[in-house]
Amino acid sequence: MQHLAPQLIMVMGLPGSGKTYFATALAKHLGALHYNSDRIRKEATQQVSYTAADKARTYQDLFARVTEALEQGATVIVDATFSKSTYRAPYLQWADARKVPVHLLYMEAAEPVIAERVGKKRPDSDADFAVYQAIKAEYVPIDRPHKVLRSDAGSTAARIDEALAYIAQRTHTR
């Protein structure tokens, strides 16, 4: 894919849905910058918690890094649960105000697959099945156009193709 003007690709979904794995692959494919909430959370503290204060601090730091990179002209992929509209809103408002295209990708997988994934040690995330269930209970539906991608069916390459087709279609219909 040719390099486009700066754009924001938000990869969201519940813990264990395959967000980071997919976002990493998509960033590599596009040559885009990739920011991940779990990595930023771990940079900020040795003792990872999922308290409201911890989430707020993580999302603020993530937002600052993402918008700085966008201001420098980069295409940015950010992956986090974005479980509440209050977590998504700053990115959407910032991008809308600057006419930066935003593409929302929602990752999902069957719950047994998620349970298996979060039951294993992962490099960046400490979210277990209890954290998954808590975030699932509070998840506020996305109120903007978005593409749902299933991480438990097909290949990563096929998901990248789906995402790129969605992004291209949205870019050409603006």
C-alpha angles and dihedrals in degrees: 000000000000118000110261132197114285113302137168122232113190114198110194141167144111124309111283094022092117098256099140096041090051096041090052092051093045092048091051091048093050099035087237130149115257125208121186127195094216093056092048091047090053092048090056098049142015092214107060115210133169098219121141090253092050092049092048092050092047094049092047092052092044091050092050093052095044096048092045090054092046091050088055090056101259128141105235133201114197122187126194136123091263084193096167130049088233088065093049099040100075091055093046094046092046093049094044091051090052097037091241110156113244124199119192118207119184117200121206140169137176113283095244089055090049091048090053093047097048090045090066128072109262125195098242111009126075093181111130130187092279090055089047091053093047093050091044090055092054099038112132112208118250110257098197132070109285141162120240114215123188113219093191096062130060129351132310088243090057091050090050089051090050092049093047092049090051092048092047092048092050092045093053096046096055 
